[in-house]
Amino acid sequence: MPEMESLQWGFLVLARLTSFMLLAPFFSIKGMPNILKVGFGVFLTVLLLPSIKTIENIPIDLAAYSILIIKEVVVGLILGYVSMLIFNAIRIAGELIDIQMGFAMATVFDPQNQTRITLMGQFMYLFQILLFLAVDGHHSLIMAISYSYKLIPVTGAIFKTTFVTAIIKMFIEMFSLGIRMAAPFIAAFLICDIGLGIMARTVPQLNIFILSFPLKTSLGLVTFIAILPIMTAVVNSILRQMETNMGIIMGLIH
């Protein structure tokens, strides 16, 4: 392959990789310098190029080549969004827990997503990131994006309408997973509310409203400490679901 065509081909591969890292978990951290992200994308491109099947004729026309770049960028953004979608379930779980604990009004600014997030939501998200790295989730993401070049050849993406339905279904699954992760806390707080209601009827002199704040905060922290040992299993489940979702989407756009 001539040198110019090799550069054009490498840029197409780089376009999918860098757009994927814009949204993928861990790789999309805002604190990481952009030059480092681009450099890592170039490094991965050099590693993957020998194993990627090339096409015979790369369009020389600027308009046609631009369309190919846009297509690769869209593929990378879709895969990055799908990988991040199920990852956000723990944020939903944390926000549901904060509502029950009374921390809903205590929000902090999240520079990662340029939004405000509750305390437990941010803590659980950072804790999940650490576990994600501990179980080599970042390696799984790199393997997934490299596998995408075999399942979805460069310039060979075909966007079927069914993949929109699949993404909506995954979006619903994200909320479902978040509610299931918060279920132990919701059950504990429900029992606590029932106990406080009984106490309010039997000892009306107590100010149950004021008493409930430290009680629910303590109960939430104790419950969180109790479920910490199974958080690794939860992250492994999220990782498997992420890989499954990416496989489904790859099958719908090739």
N, C-alpha and C positions, 0 to 999 in steps of 0.2 A: 504494500500500500504506500503510495507517495507520501512525502512528509506532510504536505498540506492536508491531505485527506485524513492522515493520522491525527493531526491536531483537531480537525473538525469532529472526528469520531470521538476523540477523548473529551472534547467540550460537551458533547451530547451526554456522555456518561456522567461527567461532572455535574451537569445541570440537574439530573435526577438525584444524585447523592446530596448535593448542597441544599436543594429544596426539601429533601426528606429531613435533613438535620435541623431545618428551621422549626419544625413542629415536633419531632420525635422526643420522647422523654430523655432527660439528662443532657442530650446533645443540644437541646434548644435553650439551655440555661443562658439568661440574658447577661450574666456577669462575665461570660467567656468572650474574649475579644473576637470580633468578626474575622480578623486576619488569621487567627488560630483555627477557626472553623473552616475557612476556605483552604488553609494549608492542610488540614486533616482530610478534607474532601479530595484535594489533589493527591495526597498520599494514597488514599483508598482507590482512587481512579487508576493510579499507576499499578497498584497491586491487582486490580480486577481486570484491567484491559486485556491481558493475554488470554483470559478464560471466557471473554465475551465474544459471541459470534458476530462478525462484522457483516455489513451489507455491501453489495457490489458497487453501487453508484450512490454517492452522497450528493444531494443537490448543490450545485454551485450557485444557483440563483439565491440572492439574499432573502427574498420573501419566503421562498420554499424552505430554506434552512431555518429561518426564524420560526416558522410554524412547527418544525420538528423540535426546536428548543422549547417552545411553549408547551408542546405536548409532553415532553420529558419532565418539565417543571411541574405540570399538573399531576402527572403520575407520582412524582416524589411528594408533593403536597398532600395528595390523597392518602398515600401510605403513611406519611407522618401523622396526619390527623387521626387516622384509624388507630395507630399505635398509641397516641396520646389520649384517645377517647376513653378507653376502658381504664386508663391510668387515673383519670379524674374521679373515678368512683369513690376513692378514699376521701377526696375533698368533700363530696356530698355527705358521706358518712360523718365526717368531722363537723360539718355545719349542723347536721341533725342533732348530734351529741351536744353541741354548744347551745342549741335552742333549749334542750332539756336541762342543761347545767346552769343556765342563766348567763352564759358568756356571749350571747348573740349580739349584744350591743358593743362588746369589746372586740373591735376588729383591728387588724394590722394591715399595712400596705405590703402587697406581694410584688416585688420588682420583677419576678419571673414572668407573671402574666399581666402586669400593670393593672391589677385590680386589688380590691380589699377582700380579706379573708379572715375568718374567725380564728381564735387562738388554737383550739384543738384541731381545726381543719389544717392550719399551717404546720402544727407539730406533727400530725399524722402523715402529712404529705412529705415532710422532710425525712421522717422516720422511714417512710416507704422508699424514698430515693436511696437511702443508705442500704436498706435490705435488697433493693433492686440491684445495686452494685455488688453486694455481697454474694448474690446468687448468679452473678455474671449475666444479668439481664442486658447490659450494654453490648456484650458479645453476641447475644441472641439477636439483637436488633441489627447489628452489622451483618450477621449471617442471613437475616431475612431480606435486607435490601440487596445483598449480593445475589441471593437466590431469585430475586425479582427479575434480574436480567436474563435468567434462563426461562422463566415462565412468561415474562412480558419482554420480548426482545426490544432493543432500542429501535425507536421509530415504528414499533409494531403494536402500540397500544390502541385498542378499540373500546371506546367508552359506551357500554351498553346502559340502557335506562334502568336495568334491574339493579345496578350497583347503588343507585340512589335509595331504593327500597331497603337494600341491605344495610346501608349506613344509618338509616332511620331506625331500623331494628336494633342495631348496635347501640345507638343513642339511648333507646329505651332500656336495653340491658344494662347500660351504665348506671341509670337511676335505680334499677332493680338491685344491682349488686351493692350500691351504696346503702340502700335501705336494709339489705340483709346484713351488711357489716355493722350497721348501727343497731340491729335488733337486740343484742344483749343489753345495751345501754337503755334502749327504750323499755324493755321488759323490767329492768331494775328500777328505772324511774317511775314506771307505772305502779309497781309494788310500793315504792316510797310514797307516791301520791295517795294511794289507798290508805296506807298507814297514817299519813298526816291527816287525812280526812276523818279517820276514826278517832284520832287524838283530838282533833278540833271539836268533835261532838262530845267526847268524854271529859275533856279538860278545856272548857271554853275560855278560861282565864289566860291561857297561853296565846301568844301572838304567833300563830302558825306561819303566817306569811313571812315574817322576818326569820323565823327559825328554819324555813325551808331553804334559804339561800346557802348557808354554810353546809347544811346537811346534804343537799344535792351535789354541791361541789365536791365534798369528801367522797360521796358515793360514786361519782363519776370517775374520780382519780383511782379509787380502789378497784373499780370494775376494769379500768384501762390496764392497771398493773396486773390484774388477774388474767387478762386475755393476751398480754404481751407474748407469752410463749407460743401462741398459735399464729402470731402475725406473719412469721416466716412462711407458714403454709398458705396464708391468705395471699401473700405476694407471689408465691409460686403459682397459685391458681390464677391470679391476674396475668402473670406472664404467659401461662399456657393459653388463656383466653385471648390475649393480645396476638399471639402467634396464629391462633385459629382464625381470628378476624382478618388478619393481614392475608392469610392464605385464601380466605373466601373472596376478598376484594381483588386479589391478584387473578383469581379465576374468572372474575366478572369483567376485567378490563384487558383481556388479551385475546 
